[in-house]
């Protein structure tokens, strides 16, 4: 879908698609989600009415991401609502901060 | 008339709170309280939704000074707010978020309301005053109110402070990972600070790295008021551990090995509180050293038809407990988990009866039931989710989840939510655990 997006779109720092898929798989596996990794729309909200995550999931994922990539999430880094806004924004964050 | 002081800090310059690493004195708190009290309208019931723990305390105290009742519902879903309005139509929301989404008239708590002219006179509050009403999710669907009176709650909190051995005048900074609106955080972060001369900390850190940063911003002595979930996350995260002077834990039983690891990591004692919204805190143990809880002074246990009840001490009346309890001599007991109907997820409590009632109240749901799935807990936090089976041929999963989200706390939303043609109810209408397990195995 993103391939057909109009070229006028604001350029965003794009984490590689592989990392996005890898994080999507971590979500599905760690949170026992009822979807497959490629069913997660990279731009849909992860919180509330999108994927339906809540603060318990966010804490779990914060630990999973810190183990796997060595990133420590901080609320004032990104106001976690915004960080968990979408798979794409989270993957961009991890790509920028990863230590492993 | 017996009275109890609003707070016990001895001098106007005593530190009553920390925010952003800066101290707030008892006099400044009093000036904030009087400044806000003047802005309150004649309404009696005030839902205190302040996120900042200091503003929560100011809003609570302003209500106490102005003769109001603080209303603390267990969740803030739109359905809960509608139920609350039926109970108290005059309810106003006190918030520190100008964009607060709660559908009630609002008063926004602002820092600039401080009344700099107010002098040092600590308010004395009638011990018999019903100053707050805390709600549990009742098993019949409607939230159940539990009124709290000032004298009894402050007795309870002071007795607890004695057992926790933090009422020594050294002014501990109390950092909480729990919200002030729920009974545990209400007692152990806000009222504990006010009634034991300690200092509450305005921030409520969430990520482990933030917990460490907030702790480090406060001078020692400092205490962390938390839950098994947050403590487990703190140990699992690769973050430097500051030295603490006390850890307090509640909401779900903590296992001894986790308690020992926390004591080692933070080089201090961990005390675990047992209580409920209905009773407040009633017992404390040092989990790393003993499995036995010791009841607070005056509190006793009794048993009837396998159900444990607490009474005496600060309790208003004989109150049922929803845990399996083995009494021991000398005011001690062992905890053997929760009773069958109770649901506990990440420290939030509900009951299957309540959740099933909410599910079956949704138009289009013919039959439905929540259950605990066999699949595993989350690896890092150790939390398990609920699942549900539902007969609802006219609804799709997304819209049914939306309707549920309107009614129940997100922690209890079913994962997965399975659609079936009929539930395997037996001749008495019950749903045997094995029948659900078989049904779910067939679906997957």
Boltz contact constraints between the chains, C-beta under 6 A:
constraints:
  - contact:
      token1: [A, 32]
      token2: [B, 375]
      max_distance: 6.0
  - contact:
      token1: [A, 34]
      token2: [B, 416]
      max_distance: 6.0
  - contact:
      token1: [A, 54]
      token2: [B, 410]
      max_distance: 6.0
  - contact:
      token1: [A, 56]
      token2: [B, 346]
      max_distance: 6.0
  - contact:
      token1: [A, 56]
      token2: [B, 383]
      max_distance: 6.0
  - contact:
      token1: [A, 56]
      token2: [B, 411]
      max_distance: 6.0
  - contact:
      token1: [A, 59]
      token2: [B, 233]
      max_distance: 6.0
  - contact:
      token1: [A, 59]
      token2: [B, 381]
      max_distance: 6.0
  - contact:
      token1: [A, 60]
      token2: [B, 378]
      max_distance: 6.0
  - contact:
      token1: [A, 60]
      token2: [B, 380]
      max_distance: 6.0
  - contact:
      token1: [A, 60]
      token2: [B, 381]
      max_distance: 6.0
  - contact:
      token1: [A, 62]
      token2: [B, 207]
      max_distance: 6.0
  - contact:
      token1: [A, 63]
      token2: [B, 233]
      max_distance: 6.0
  - contact:
      token1: [A, 63]
      token2: [B, 236]
      max_distance: 6.0
  - contact:
      token1: [A, 63]
      token2: [B, 380]
      max_distance: 6.0
  - contact:
      token1: [A, 66]
      token2: [B, 237]
      max_distance: 6.0
  - contact:
      token1: [A, 72]
      token2: [B, 209]
      max_distance: 6.0
  - contact:
      token1: [A, 73]
      token2: [B, 207]
      max_distance: 6.0
  - contact:
      token1: [A, 74]
      token2: [B, 207]
      max_distance: 6.0
  - contact:
      token1: [A, 74]
      token2: [B, 209]
      max_distance: 6.0
  - contact:
      token1: [A, 74]
      token2: [B, 210]
      max_distance: 6.0
  - contact:
      token1: [A, 75]
      token2: [B, 206]
      max_distance: 6.0
  - contact:
      token1: [A, 75]
      token2: [B, 210]
      max_distance: 6.0
